[in-house]
């Protein structure tokens, strides 16, 4: 586990710059964005993060975060 | 009378042999109405970035209940093995099971699959425990290889995605069906109800339709038409059609005619 970087710092969220202002836990980001946990999935730097790890997983400067859900498709 | 037959796919039993997509609808209400009218039990969806700025917006799954339908996430739009595999892993983590519709697109204009990339991605996904349903060219050798590596079904295209051109090469489909060790589901190309019936009459195990329903003037009516066509085609296949002859054979007796 790498050392914890103290906010504020920048990450890339769904292709856009995003500032982590205080709590660096992934679960805090999900909460702040008001996302419904049951409907989404997250990867950080191209690796899927299991829902059970969101609480303990800390974001780091420059992390590339993708948050996805299901949309209409064929 | 032949009893209706169940559809075995990836260790599960389904009554409907029609799988429908959820793309291109006007709104979620129309999507739900069409899916209901189609009688489908398996419904495809795409995986995309959430709307960060407005996360309170309604979600497709508020209308298509994952408890009622088997959700089949696709990898539409993926051009590489890595992106397709990542998309499947994300879909599984989102919590709708391990059945995935694998597509690795090779060409933007035709949306034909990249066959070697599809084979490579399928191998990885099967190893990771996914029930893989690959969209593939109507190529008997590719279909055979996918079945042998452990895919739950093969899904050859009948014509390009969204083209509505119908079954362009029924002879290849016949060969694929003859060699099939897993269910064969025609994915892409159906335009009208006759195309759907034709695919099922050939002996296909199932059919995946999106554009032909969502793009119809009345999608809900077309969904019902496709449901009936799939049922009619399947029943006709099982009933065994007559052979073709060049000349007539009278249907009425030749004896007893008045003179």
Interface residues (C-beta under 8 A of the other chain):
Chain A: X13 X14 X15 X16 X18 X33 X34 X35 X36 X38 X39 X40 X41 X42 X43 X46 X48 X49 X50 X51 X66 X67 X68 X69 X70 X71 X72 X73 X74
Chain B: X21 X22 X23 X24 X25 X31 X44 X45 X46 X47 X48 X49 X50 X52 X55 X56 X59 X60 X61 X71 X73 X74 X76 X82 X86 X89 X90 X91 X92 X93 X94 X95 X96 X161 X208 X210 X211
